[in-house]
Amino acid sequence: MAKVTIYTTPTCVYCKMTKAFFKENNVQYEEKDVSADRAAADEMIKKSGQMGVPVIDIDGQILTGFDKEGLSRLLNIT
Amino acid sequence: MQYDLIIIGSGAAGLGAALYSGRYRIKTLVIGKEFGGETAKAGTIENYPGIQAIDGYELMDAMKQQTKNLGVEVIDAEATEVKRQEHCFEVCAKKATYQTHAIIFAIGAERRRLNLPNEKELTGKGVHYCVTCDGPVYSGKTIALVGGGDASVKGAVLAAEYVNKLFLIVRGKEVTAEPINLERLKNLGDKIEVLLETEVKEIVGEKMLEKLILSREFKGSTEMVVDGLFVEIGALPNVELAKSLGVLLDEHGYIKTDAMMQTNIDGVFAAGDAVNHFGSFKQDITAAAMGAVAATSAYNDRKIHGELCEHHLRPAPTSTMQFKE
């Protein structure tokens, strides 16, 4: 199973959409709230080179925003 | 796939329309590029009747569930083309094509940009357009927010929960927002400073935003060093798809409709932020109301013209009960 980490903020709608997508497709994930965790925010910026959320790390491959097609591809969801 | 009604857009207007079309029992598809539209990104909604306070996304999700319970199909996809087919219409998306008797354009509006050099390159790298999404990323930092309307004030109040300092940059002579939101802004105290009659002239930074150049001096300099810049300067109506079908626009570039949300084309209706029905007063309650009216017009249109088209062999819905003698 792929290791999935999502970097979020509490009020971000695209984060909610991404998490709803995970739930629909039974994807297990770790969530890091970058508004409350400075180290997680720095980690997100280092990985993605930008400051928009969500950032999703799937086995080291980085997606930004709610990218349904990209998520489906990296998680082998048809 | 054939429908009585296709609603393009899944924001407050589109789902407001779907609630009614579902109850009218006309076969309806809602196709939306970005679920929830502007409402989903609006943060907490406190001015929708009957609801004390709800997150915009949660409100949209509740509306979606309500329409799905009525048999309406809601899909996340971008309608890329709309064509006439006899007197019906064909709506094309990336993976499928749909036929319909009527269309409601509820496609909302696109956020305005500042249109400055470097703005595109630094988007996500210090320049943002969604305070509810990315504002909290700047926890403990300094940001500037451009815009003097209600959305920017709401954004400032939300961001102030996280940031250390916020500059509200307003082009006009005053901030125009709901008084309740202005009160909240004033209650933020020193955390926020409002710069009236000021514009951002330059966005400076290579890999990340470094500073802004303002149109006038602030504290002895036109340079303002901030970690983030948020742009909340309204939106432009999303009308290209409607225009491609021959729908007429008004003098402000919005879709032109009559009081019942009918456009100049028979079977084509419009609702929401792409319509100037309530002027600049663009709210969930007005968008949903326009949607309800548009769906009612589509329903009445279906009753009158529904039998004319070979694509629509289903009997038209009826609002009166028929009894056998």
Chai-1 contact restraints between the chains, C-beta under 6 A:
chainA,res_idxA,chainB,res_idxB,connection_type,confidence,min_distance_angstrom,max_distance_angstrom,comment,restraint_id
A,T9,B,P136,contact,1.0,0.0,6.0,A-B,restraint_1
A,T11,B,G43,contact,1.0,0.0,6.0,A-B,restraint_2
A,T11,B,T132,contact,1.0,0.0,6.0,A-B,restraint_3
A,C12,B,C133,contact,1.0,0.0,6.0,A-B,restraint_4
A,V13,B,A40,contact,1.0,0.0,6.0,A-B,restraint_5
A,V13,B,K41,contact,1.0,0.0,6.0,A-B,restraint_6
A,V13,B,Y57,contact,1.0,0.0,6.0,A-B,restraint_7
A,K16,B,Y57,contact,1.0,0.0,6.0,A-B,restraint_8
A,V34,B,V137,contact,1.0,0.0,6.0,A-B,restraint_9
A,S35,B,P136,contact,1.0,0.0,6.0,A-B,restraint_10
A,S35,B,S139,contact,1.0,0.0,6.0,A-B,restraint_11
A,S35,B,Y162,contact,1.0,0.0,6.0,A-B,restraint_12
A,Q50,B,G124,contact,1.0,0.0,6.0,A-B,restraint_13
A,Q50,B,K125,contact,1.0,0.0,6.0,A-B,restraint_14
A,M51,B,V137,contact,1.0,0.0,6.0,A-B,restraint_15
A,G52,B,G124,contact,1.0,0.0,6.0,A-B,restraint_16
A,G52,B,D134,contact,1.0,0.0,6.0,A-B,restraint_17
